[in-house]
Amino acid sequence: MILLVPDPRGSRRHALDTPFSTLIRTASHEQHTEAETSSFMSDLLGGRLAVDAYARYTEQLWFVYRALEDGAEALTADPVAGPFIRPELFRTAALEQDLAHLRGPDWRAGLTALPATAAYAERVAECARDWPAGYVAHHYTRYLGDLSGGQIIRDKAERTWGFARKGDGVRFYVFDAIPNPAAFKRAYRELLDGVNADDLEKQRIIDECKRAFDFNGAVFRELAGEFPLSAA
């Protein structure tokens, strides 16, 4: 993508090309930080909430990943989203294993989406159906986050609630089919850099990425309402 930067003489000039993976990361940094530092996530990672809060959060993830992965097959041949459809990333089955461990074999019976989660999942499904480039934005914010910061959540969950290392309860965060996450993330960023989209569409992807983080923030706020620290 070509960035325009002010020239010292008052005109505008083209800066050197900046990789799209860098642009999308830096442009969404504020929203990403806001979501990561939400009161709910801070309390969860700080060990100040009971395991029920972790289970409720896991339930919300199931709705989002079902939307991501239910729409994936139809996008495999799409020139924009197709290169990002990697079955080794899929998380729904792992989430279902975790929920069976956390909630018991009848976990589906009590499963409910928060309003913010329902809106988030619907937007993901809408993008998968109507706008493949927007789907890429949601794919990026979720899966690369799972491979990175998600490992912190796994470690904290194992320590706080006694889950077996990389076992039931935290399987969502375990990518058995990706032996080298660092290399995988590098390859993923290369896919982003070469995404089949013009500069205008890339800006729309960035805007959708910010929106994805805003959806996450809304889910965290509603979870905080269900699990205020005083009730932990």
Secondary structure, 3 states (H helix, E strand, C coil): CCCEEECCCCCEEECCCCCHHHHHHHHCHHHHHHHHCCHHHHHHHCCCCCHHHHHHHHHHHHHHHHHHHHCCHHHCCCCCCHHHCCHHHCCHHHHHHHHHHHHCCCHHHHCCCCHHHHHHHHHHHHHHHHCHHHHHHHHHHHHHHHHCCHHHHHHHHHHHHCCCCCCCCCHHHCCCCCCCHHHHHHHHHHHHHCCCCCHHHHHHHHHHHHHHHHHHHHHHHHHHHHCCHHHC
